[in-house]
């Protein structure tokens, strides 16, 4: 009985902490339930005396950090690669693998590299980071980074083919380089959070001088180089906390400690990532299969852990940066009609979806898209409350007439398909509510629940009309803005908004970070006004850790694996986290 009361108190504490979270762009106020004993630790985990296992929902096997874009692959690459700039727990950038100095005029950033080494003990060099910048600026690059907003001196003429190199990128020596901008940018440092792509392994990304005047040769060179870089075994050029030992796609990745890691020798010899289906993380923790899991918050499973005497689990929760939403393929002209997007937002009972699944472990974003960056979202409230009548009226007024069974405009039926990853515990509930919405509005809708890989292929290929997804918002509002910038490859939906572009351009001209943050809040309010995507929920993060694992560092500013080198396996409890 005592354990059940402890769980109830923990849940109440979580609810009480919500109001304290609104003042910081990143939430680090968290509720904790710290394990007081190692009694009950499963034998499976006790047998791992020098190994830590983390649950991940996926493992596609992308070891190149420039293209890793799922949680499992991001964990994997964060173990193998460090970035030039690190974000702290408040989402602010600072020294990472380099010490950074900025000139008085705010235009030149000089990076002094620390002694990071590749597996052959060669030092990570300034050339390797310069190489990364050239890769990220390549025409056709389609990965998970975007530094195109950095106004690097000489980038435009180089990409236009009128110069042989980028004037603002200067190698000073093996461990120093500088980047000069054409104008001061308040959040420029955020965009330097990039890994090193070793020239000796990936090859140079600087365009050969002899082909610059031949458009066809230049295009083919870029295509070939990007393909070669993307397909290279990136783990062979790693320099991070752990080295990849084995990889089973969709299953397990095993890592060994990098004995020459620049921050400190990792405290635990082996690190593993194990794919655990969403919703089964609790069972994996209880059985000792994994030591750490960022879980889908299911209250029944939390209670079960404690009621069964498994008080060896420490629990942490905070209002996180995972937002679930409906995204649109703007190649379908139906979604260019704002009335259609409004009708979906008002006709879909999003509050019921939350109630039936996440309950009090999530909230409906109000007014500001990605309200992690907003201080006014709760005050402004929900702009598109659930109302079938209002949704139908919007469609009627926009010319989408209904005959009681179908709805059309100028002979074009209002019909589309939407795909949902079937692994999501919310999939069935979302599907049910989508069909209710479609029936009430006489929209012809097809909902497909697909395995993750098939879902991803449909979305990335543009074959899906619309899709349900969950996205962890980047720690920086500048990085998040790239996902809606018209000229960014991160704008998967192809969303095109003159108003949003004006906000982004305004932010690009701001030299003061505080003023710029106000501009970004305006951007995210504008994106919600225009319903670039339809947010369904913002979720609490819920982390479970076997008490035998100590010295971990929790922050929404970066992955928990980013500080894996500090983690230790213990046989006795030490100081509380």
N, C-alpha and C positions, 0 to 999 in steps of 0.2 A: 504493500500500500504506500509506503514511504516513497518508493521510486516513482509511482504514478503521480503523486503530489509534486515531486520534483520536476517531472515533465510539464505538468500544468503550470507551475510557477515559471518555468523556462519559457513556455509559450506566451504567458501573460507579459513577461519581461520583453519579449519580442514586440508585442503589440504596443507596449508603452514607449519603446525606444523610437518608434516611427517618427514622432513629431520632432525629435531631436536631430533628425538626419537632414533637414532641409537646407541648412545654411552652408554646407560644404559641397563643392561640385562633385566630390567623390565621397561616398559614405564609408567612414571608418568607425563610426559608433556602432558597436555590435553587441548583441546579446550572447552570453557565454554560459555553457554548462560544462564545467571542467571535471573530468574523471578524477575521482579521489583515490582510486586503487587500481592495481594491475591484476587483481583477482578476476578470474573469468576470462582473461585473455585467451583466445582460442589457441589450441596447440599448433595449428597451421602457421599462425603468425609468430609464435614463440620459436618455431624451428628456423625462422629467418633471423639469424643473429646479426647479420651485417647486410641486410637488404630491406628496401622499402618499396612497396607496391602501391601505385595510385590507379584508381579506376578512371577510365575515360570512356565516353560514349561512342567513340569512333577511332579508327586508326587507318587512314587511307594510305599511309606510307609515303607521304610527301616529305622528304627530308630537306629539301631546299627551302630555306626560310623566306625567300622572295615569293614563293607560291603557296606556302602553307596557309590554309584558311579555315580549318576546322579545329575544334578544341583539342582532339587527340594529337593532330599534327603540330599544332601550336605548342603544346606541352613538349613534344618531342624536339622541335627545333629550339625551344628555349633552353633545353638541357645541353644542346650542342653548340649554340651560337650565342654570343653576347652582342649587345648593340652599343653603338658609339655613345648614345645618351640613354640614361635610365629615367623612368618616372618614379616619383616618390608616392607615398600612400595618399597624398592629396591630388595626385595627377599632375604635379608640376615637374618639368624636366630639369635634369642636372647632370653632373658628371657620371659617365658610365665607364666604358672601356677607355675613355679619354678624359683628360682634364681640359675644360673649355675656357678660353678667354675671348672676350668680345672687344673690338676696337671702340674707341671713344665715340666715333660716329655711328656705331651700331651696324656697320656694313660688313666687317670682316670677322669671321669666326675662325679661330686657330685651335687646332686639336693636337694635344700631346698624348700619344698613345702610351698605355701601360704595358707591362711585359707579358702580354698574352702570347701563347705559343701553340702552333699546330702540333699534330701528333709526331711529326719528325723533328720537333723541338725548334723549328724555324720560327722566328718572331712574326706576329701579325704586323704588316707594314702599312704605312700610309697609302701606298699604291693600291692596296687591297680595298680600302674604303673608297678611294677615288674611283676604282673600278666599279664598285657598287653604284655610285652616283651615275656613272655613264650607262650602266645597265638599266637603271630605273628611268632614265630619260630616253631610252631607245624607242623609236616608233614601233608600235606593236607589242610592247611589254604589257602583259595582261595579268600580272600577279596581285599580291595582297598589299603592296605599298604604293604610295603616290606622292612624289615630291615635286610634282609639276608646278605647285604654287610657290616654290622657292625661286625668287627672281635672281638666279645665279648669273653673274656678269659673263656675257659671251655665250650663254646657252642657246639663245635664239639664232644667232648667226651660224653657230656650229650645226644645229639641227637643220638649218636651211641649206647647209652645204657650202657656205661661203668662207668658213674657217676650218682649220685642221684639228683644232682642239678647243676646249672651253676655257676662255681667258681667266675666269674667276676661280678655277680649280688649280691650286698651286702646291706641288710637292716641295716641302722645305728640306726634308731629309727622310731617312727610313721611318722615323717614328713621329714626324710632325707634318701636318699639311694645313692649308687654309682654304676657306671658301669665302669669296667676296660677292656680296649682293649688289644689285643696282639701286636698291632702296631699302630702308629699314622696315622690318616686318616683326610685329610684336611676338608672334608665336613661331618664329623661324626655327628655334631650337627644337621644338616638338617634332619637326619634320626630319631632323637629323638622327632620330632613333632608328638607325639602320645597321644591319650586320655587315661583316667584311666578306667579300667574295674574292678569294685568293686568286691572283692573276696566274700563278704557276699551275693552278688546278683548272680553273674555269676558262682561262685564256683572256686576253685583253678585250675590253668592250669598246675601245676607241676605234673609230672607223678608219680603215687604211686610207692614206692620203691619195693613193693612185686611183681610187674609185669615186671620189667625191663628186666629180662632174658627170658621172654616168648614173642616171636615175635608176635604171634597171639593175645595174650591178650593186648599187647602194641598197636598194630594196631587198634584193636576194641575200646580200651579206647580212643585213639586220635580221631577216627571217631565219637564216641558217645559224647565226650566232645565238639568237634567243633560244632556238630549239636545242642547240648543243648545251647551253648553260642550264636550261630547264631539265634536260635529261641526264646531266652529269650526276654521278654519285656524290651528292653534296656532303654526306657524312664523312667522306675521306678528307674533306677540307675543314673539318670542325675544329674548334679551339675552345669550347665551352667547358662547363662543369663536368660533363660525362661524355664518354665515347660510346657510340652505338656498337653493340656486340652482335645482336641478332634482331631481325625484324620479321614478324609474321603479319602481313597486312590483314586488318580486320580482327586481329587476335592479340598479339603481345609484342612489345619492344623491350629489349634488355640492354642496359647500359652499365659500363664499368667506370669507376671514378678516374678522372683525369688527374694524375698525380702531380702534374705541373700547372694546375689551374692558377691563374693570376691572382685571384682574390685570396684563396687559401685552399689547401688540399681538402677535398670533400671528406666529410666525417663518416660517411657510409660508403662501403665498397661497391655495392650494386644498387641500381635503381631500375624499377620496372614500370611500364605502363601496360595495363590489362584492360581490354575492352569488356565492359559490363553493360548489359542493356539498360536503358533508362528505366528507372523504377525498381531495379533490382540491386541497387548499390547497397541498400540496408542489409540485405541478405549476405552480400559479399563481405561487408564489414563484420556482421555477426558471426560468420563462419571463419573469419580470419583470412579469407582469400585476398583481400586488399587491406591496406592500412589507412588510406586516405581516399575520400570520395566527396566530390562536390555534387550534392544530390538534388534530385527533384523532390521538393518538400511534401512528403506524405505523412501527415500527423499520425495515422494509425501505425505506421512502421516505426516512428519515433517511440511511441508508447510501448510497442512490442519489445524493442531493444531493452528498455529499462525494466519492463515487467518480467522479462526472462532472466533478470539478474546480470545483464550485460552492461554493467556500469563502468566498463573500461573505456567507453567511448566518450570523447570530448566533443561537444557540439557548439558550433558558432553560426550565427546568422546575422545578416544585415541587409538592408534594402540595396540591392545590387543594380547592375547595369545591363541585365538581360531583358530585352524587350521583345515580346512576341507580336507579330504584325501580319497583315495581308499586304503582299507586294503585287504590283501590276506590271504586265508587259505592255509598255506604252506603244509598242508596235501595233497593238490592237486598237483601232480608232474609237471603239466604244469607251475606253477608259480616258480618252482625251476630253470626254464630256464630264465636266465637274459635277453635274447633277447626278450622274451614275455613281460616282465615288461617294458623294454625300448620302445618297439613298442607301448604299451598302453600309456605310458607317451608322446611319440611324436605324436601318432595318435589321441589323445583326445585334442580337442581345448579348453584347460582350460581357456585361455584368453577370449574366447567367453562366457563361463559359467559365469565368473566374470562380464563381460560387460552387460550380459542380466539380471543379478540379483543384485549383490552388487555394481556394477559399481565402483565408486571411493572410496567406503567404504571398499575395500579389495585390496590386492595385491597378485600377484603370487609369492610364495616363490622362491627365487633364490639361487641355488647351495647348500645351507645348509638347511637340514631338521630341522624344528622347529627353524627358523632363529631368534627367540627371543633371543637366546643365542649367536648369531653371530654378529661380527662387520665387517665381510668381505663379507656377502652375497650379498649386493647391488653392491659391486665392482666386484665380480666374475660373477654375472649375471646368466641367466638361462642356465642350462646345457642341457636341453631336450626341445628345442623350437619345436613348432608345425610344423610338416611336414609329410604329408601322404606318400609322396614318400620315405622319409628316414625311416619311420616306416615299410613300405612294404619291403624295401631293407634289413632291419635288420632281418625280419622274413625269407626272401628268403635265406640269407646267413647262417642262423641258421638251415636250412633244413626244414622249414615250407613252403612247396610248395603249391601254389594256382593253381587251375584249372579254376579260374574265378568265381567260385561260392562257393567253400569250400577250406579250407586250412588244411593240415595234415602233420605229420612227422612220418615216420616209421609206417604208418597205423593208427596213433592216431590223430583224428580230433582235431583242435584247437577250442574248445567250452567250455564255462563255463557260470555260472549264477552270477548275482550280485544283491544284495538287497539294497534298499534305504528306509529310514524312510519317509513315505508319508507325515508326518507333516511338513517336511522341505519345505520352500517356493522355494528352489532351485531344488526340486525333479524332476519336469517335464523337466526343462532345462537340468539337468544332464542326465536324461534318453534319451532325444533327441540327445544330443551330443555323448552319449555312442553308440547309435544305428548308428549314422553317422560314428563313428570310426569303428565299427564292419563291416558295409557295405563296407567301403572303403578298409578294409584290408581282407575282406572275412572271418571274424571270426564269428562263430555261437555263438550268445550271447542271453541270456535271462535276461531281467531286471524286477525285481519284486519290486513294491512300496508297502510297507507293513505298517500297524499300528505299532507304536513304540514297543509295547510289543512283537508282533510277530517278528518284525525285530530283536530285542534284543535276543530273544530265538534262532533264526536261527544263529545269529552270535556267541553267547556264546556256543552253542552246537556244532559248527563246521560244521553245515549243509550247510552254505553258502560258495560258492567258493570264492566270493569276496564281499565286501560291501562298501558303502559310509558312512562315519561317520564324525563327528566334535568332536574334543577333545580339552579341555582346558589344555594347557601344564602346568605341575607342575612348581611352582615358582623356584625350584632348578633344575639345569641341572643334578644333581646326581639322584634326584627322577625321572626325565624324562628318564634317562638312564635305569632305571629298566624295563621300558616297552619294552626294546629290549635285555635285558640280557637273555641268553639262559636258565638259571636255575630259572628265576623269573616267578611266576604265573601271573604277569602283562603282560607278553609277549603273548597277546591273539592270535597273528598271528602265533606263533611258528616259528618266523624268526630265522634262524641259520646262523650266519656269523662269520667266524674265525677272519676276520679283525676287525669287531666291538667288538668282545670279547676281542681282544688284547688291544683296546683302553680303554674298561671298566676296564680291569685288570691293565692297566697302571694308570688310574685315581685312582684306589684303593690303589696304592702304593705311590701316591703323598702326601706329607705332607704340601705343600704350596698351599693355595687356588688359588692364581694368576696363578701359573704354572698349577694347575689342570684345571683351566678354559680354558687354551689353549688346553689341552688334550681333554676336552669335545667338544670344537669347532671342533677339528679334527674328533671326533666320529660322530658328526652330519653331517659333510661334507661327511664322509665315508658312513653313512646311506643313504644319498641322492645319492651318486655315485652308490650305490648298489640298490637304489630304494626299500628299505624295505617296504615302502608304497609310494604311489604317491600323493604328496600334490597338492591340487587344489587351495586353497586360504589361506591367513591369514587375518583375519577379524578385522575391527575396533570394539571396544566396544562402545556401544551407550546406555547411561543411561539417563532415564527420571525420574524426581523427582517432585512431587507436592510440591509447595513452602511452604506449611504448615508444612512440615517435615524438621527439622533442626538438626544440629550436627551429620550428618552422615559422614563417613570416607570412601573415595574411594581409593582402591588400587588393582592392579592385584596380589599383594602379598597374599591376602586372600579374602574370600567372604565378601560382604558388610554386611551380617548378623553377621559377627564375632565381630562387634562393635555395634550391635543393642542396647545395653544397654545405649548408649550415645544419641540415637535419641530422639527428643522431638517433640510434636505436638504443634504448636504455632498459635496464632490468629493475630500476627503482625510480620513483617519481622525484622530480626536482622542482625547480621554481615554476609556478604557473605561467602559462603563455599569456 
